[in-house]
Amino acid sequence: MGLSFFCWAMSAFRDQQFGLCGKTVGALRRNLLVSLLPVLRELGLSCTEQRTQNCITVAFGGRENRFYLFGGRDESSAALIQGVTLAGVLLDEVALMPRSFVEQACARCSVPGSKLWFSCNPEGPQHWFYRTWIAKAEERNALYLHFTMEDNPALPPQVVARYSRLYSGVFYRRFVLGEWVCAEGRVYDFFRPETHAEPPPEEPMERYCISCDYGTVNPASFGLWGLRSGVWYRLREYYFDSRREGYQKTDGEYAAALTALAGGRDIDLVVVDPSAASFIEVLRRAGFSVVRAENEVLSGIRITAQLLRERRLVICDTCTDALREFELYCWDQSAAGDRVKKEHDHAMDDIRYFAATVVAPRRGDAFAAAAVERSNQTRFAGL
């Protein structure tokens, strides 16, 4: 898609401006430009990048055009592209961008002969981009191309087979089959406690971490994780339901429960619900290394499912509340978009926090740097 866009732009225009849009400029560079620019240069195009201006000047055959990079992270991003005049725009992973940004980018293409280029993985059938563009492709005079994972010539058959095994349910239908389908049924439909749960391995482990979903009125769920040979085991858990017990606990009491869960082990990191500011402060004062959890729900669920299938996460049979919630955690079919029901989700949230923040953070599966608070200092820890 990127190669076609540049070839079209350079053959059709000279001395014009174009837009390249991603969820963020960093994601755009990583997902598109890192692999595309070397190919363009091999084809004989001169590509000069001005990083401070987020601009790439491309020259070929006596023609020169400028390609500006934009990030469509949230509703405020529309202001970043407002006012520029473009001869064309490529929006990579357009379904992840807010509608206001996409429509502003489209409105900037006022040069005669300009075209709009979109690429994305599917979301649900109620997604605005599906209803506005894909369902009305003929009406909008748009060329709609549908691909499955098997259509990707860069993926060898064994890799396609591996991903086909790792994904399930809605993620399989979207990322492997390329379908715009609703999320329905159990979230982790492949997970069976009777077959997936294991006895905890003998300790000590290589490393220990704790993940927390904090609740006062709602249940609180903490998980103790141990690493051995590349596998993270949920060894033990703490689960407190104030409604069931008839009383609420304070931050100090929860911190004492977390300390008891640690059981004198050397805890590298405590990953906490990012909204629990007061609890984070109590843990920090108690001497724990604390990091606010990555909290994108759909991305976290997909990561957790993949790690469970790869057996990089193992839920031990001692964690009865987590195993109970795996059987009950469901998609909310009454919601307009992809949402999970806000019930039986507390252990699910703390597991998701751990998976997305520690095991497979978005900046790379092997290593990420996360700010860690200890006492009054800030340090960086390799996760």
Buried (B, 14 or more C-beta within 10 A) or exposed (E): EBEEBBBBBBEBBBEBBBBBBBBBBEBBBEBBBEEBBEEBEEEEBEBEBEEEEBBBBBBBEEBBBBBBBBBBBEEEBBEBBEEBEBBBBBBBBBBBBBBBBBEBBBEBBEBEEBBBBBBBEBBBEEBBBBEEBBBEEEEEEEEEEEEEBBEEEEBEEEEBEBBBEBBBBBBBBBBBBBBBBBBEEBBBBBBEBEEBBBEBBEEEBEBBBBBBBBBBEBBBBBBBBBBBEEBBBBBBBBBBBBEEEEEEBEBEEBBBBBBEBBEEBEBBBBBBBBEBEEBBEBBBEBEBBBBBBBBEBBBBBBBBBBBBBBEBBBBBEBBEBBBBBBEEBBBBEEBEEBBBBEEBBBBBBBBBBBBBBBBBBBEEEEEBEBEBBEEEEEEEBEB
